Amino acid sequence: MALLPFISSCAFKRVTRSKNITYLSPDSLQNKPEEKLNIFAPHNRDTLKNVLVFVYGGSWNSGKRSLYNFFGSRWARKNVVTVIIDYPKSPAANYDEMAMDIAKGVKWIKENIKQYGGNPDKIFISGHSAGGHLATLITVRNDYFDKVGIVNPIKGNILIDAAGLDMYNYLKQENFSVDNHLIQTFTNDPQNWKAASPIYHLHIGMPPMLMYVGEKTYSSIRQGNDAFLRKLKDLNYNPACHILKGKKHIPMITQFIYTGNSRYKEIIEFMRTEK
């Protein structure tokens, strides 16, 4: 009984889980495997719900969607249709191929999410670490959606301790050898580093953003987010940027295990206010 005040009523809400959905068929000519996603939806479908697409991290060369079932389930209990999406990893794919496949996944979601109770006109995207980079890249670079034949459908972007916002300066400073996995991901060409860096593609008319950064995260992530925020402000964008006291990089995503975490309320309010 003493635990009851700490248990959210959301924990008892029913969730519909649809897993292992293929959004991109395999391509034998290009030696590309199929890509899949998982959808977590509120059981109650009386109205179409906001949609949150989540791109997980893993330094661009690891990670899998099944590790984030907790994230999808908890968001669904908060009345948000949530999609956890897989994407190809380095060295089999570079950053551009990863972003392209995620954009194709968002197109699939736009075209199909209504049957799962999601509103195709209210698609938000979020990512942690490398996933934050990829989510932000397709948010600010409309050419990814141009290539798949749709107008950018993203209504807002939530960055969770996003890495790689300025890969150009980071890779220039680090001077990695050619066998480093980041060079395999972003190539050894500084022009590609700029093309891969969301900070160089910020422009008027972008979807709004909400930023979270751990106070004790990696210095490269903190520096990249600081520079990104300054550039946004130069464009008269003033996103809420929360520096979470005492938080390291991994706890920035594991904090969502706790259903009473204040981030849920903040992000729901962000999605509610964006048209």
N, C-alpha and C positions, 0 to 999 in steps of 0.2 A: 504493500500500500504506500510505503514511503517513497517508492520510485514513481508513482503515478504522476506527480507534478512535472517530472522531467521527460515524460513520454508524450510526444505530440500526437494529437488526434489524427494527424495525417498518416501516421504509421499504420492505421487500421483501414485506410481507404483501399479499395480494390484497384488493381492495375492490370491492364491487358498488355502482355508482352508478345511481340512478334519478332522472332529472331531469324538470323541467317537468310535475310532477304537479299537477293542478288540485284544490285543496282547497275552493275557494269559486267557484261558478259566477257568471258576470256577471249583473247585475241592470239591465236596460234602464230600468225604471221609476225607479230611483234613480240611474241613470247611473253605476253602479259596474262597473268591469272585473273580470274573473276574477282570482283570486289563486292563486299557485302555490308549490310548495316542491320542494326537492331532498333526496333521502335518500341517505346514505352509510352502507353497512353492511359489517361484516366478511364475508368470503366464507364463513367457517366458521359454520354455523348449528346446531351441535350443541346449544347451549342458547340460550335467549332472553337478550338482552343489555340492559344499561341503555340508556336513551334520553336523548339530550341535544338539546333544542330550542334553536336559537340565533337570536336576534333581533339583526340588525346595526344599527349606528348610521348617522347621516347628518343630524343636526340636525332630525329629523322630516320633512324635505322632500327627501331624496335617499338614494341607496344602492340596491344590488340584490344579490340572492342570489348571482349568478355570481361576484362578487368574493371570495366566501368558500369557494370549492371547496377551497382548501388546508386550511381549518379542518375541513371535513367529512371530507376524506380522511384527515387525520392522526388525527382522533379515531376514525374507523373502524378504522384500523390499531392503535389502542389498545384495540380490542374494545368500542367503544361505538357503537351505532347513532345517527347524528347527522342532524338535520333542520335545514336552513337554510330559513327561511320568509320569504316576501315579505309585505308589508302595504301598504295605501294610504298616500299621502304628502300632506302639506300643500302647497298650499292646497285640494286636492280633498277632503281629509278632515281632521277634527280629531283630537285625541288620543284621544277616546272611541271614535271609529269605528276608529282604528288598533288600540286595545286589544281592541275587540270582535271584529275580524276575526282577530286573533292567537288569541284564546280559541277562536274557531270552528276555527282551524287545529289547536290543541291537541286539541280534540274529535275532529277527523278523525284525528289521530295516535293518539289513544287507541283509536279504533275500527278502525284499519287497520294499525298498525305491526307487529302480530304476523306478518303475511305477509312482512315485510322482516327478520324475525329479532329484532325489538325486543320488550321486555317491556312491555305496556301498563300494568302496575302499578308500573313504575319509570321514570316520566317526570320528568326534571329540566329546568329551563329556565335559560338564560343569555343575557346581552346585554351589548353594549358601547355606551357613550355613551347616545344616545337609545334604543337598543335595550335597554340596561340599565334605563332608566326604564320602558319598556313591559312588559318581562318581570317587573319587580318589581311594577308596578301590578296585573297580573292574578294575581300570586302572593298579594298581600295583600288584594285586593278580590274576595271570593268571588261577588259579584253578577254578574260577567261570566260565570262558569260557570253560575250559576243561570239566566241568560237563555238559555243554549244547552242547558239541560236536563240538565246533569251535575254531579256533585260535583267540586269542585276536585281534579284528578288530580295536581297538581304535588307531588313529593316533596322538592324542594329547589331553591333559587335561587342561582345563581352570578353575582354582580355584577362586571363588569369595567369599572372606571372609569365607573360609571354616572352619567349626567347626570340632572337634573330630579327628584331625590328630594324636593326642597322647592321646587317651582315657585312656590308662593304667596309666599314671602319673596323669592325671586329676582326675580320679575316686579314685585313691589311696590317693590323697591329700584331696579330699572332704569328703570321708568316709560317703557317703549317707546311709540312712536307706533302708531296703529292699523294702519298698513301694514307693520309689522314682522312677519316670518314667524312669530315665536313667538306674537304676539298672534293671528295667523290660526290658529295651531295650538291655542292654549289659550283663545282668546276674550279679551274685555276685561273679563270678569266675575270679580272676586276669588273668588267662591264656586266657580267652575269651576277656578280655580287650586288651591284646596284639594282639590277632588274629584280633581284630576289628580295630586296629590302623595302618593306612597306613605307618606311620613312621618306623614301624618294618618290612616292606615288600619291602623297596626300594632296587633296584638291577640294575646292569648294563643291558642295553638293554630295559629299560622301555620306553614307549612313552614319548615324551617331554612334558614339563609343562609350563604354564604361570600363574603367581600368582598375585592376587589383594587382598590387605588387607587395611581395613579402619584405618586411624590414630587414630580414637576415638572409635574403635570397643571394644568389651568386652575383658578384659585383658586375659582371657583364650584362646580366639581365636588368639590374637596377640602372646602370648607365644607359642602356638602350631605351628603357622606358622613360627615363628622365628626358633624353633627347627627343623622343617621340612626342612626349607631352608638350615640350617647348615648341616644337614645330606645329603641333595642333593649335596651340594658343596663338602662334604667329598668323594662322589662318582664321582667327577669331572663333575657333572651336574651343570650348571650355568643358571637356568631359569631366565627370566626377572621377577622381583618381584616389583610391583608398590605399594608403600604405598600412599594411596590417602588422601591428606591433608584435615583435618576437617571432614572426612566421618565417620559416625557411622554405625552400622551394617545393619539396614534396608535400609538406603539410598545407600548402596553398590549395591543393586539390583534395587531399584527404579530409580537410575540414568539412566537406560536404556530406560526409558520413553522418554527421550530427544534424538531424532534421530541424533543430531549433536554431541553426546557425543564421546570423543576421544577413548573410549574403543572399539567402533566398528571398527575403523581404525586399532587399535593395534591388535585386535583379528583376523581380516581378514588378516592382514599381517602375523600373526603367522600361520594361516591355509595355507596361500599361500606358505610359505617357507618350510613346513613340507611335506616330500615325502611319 
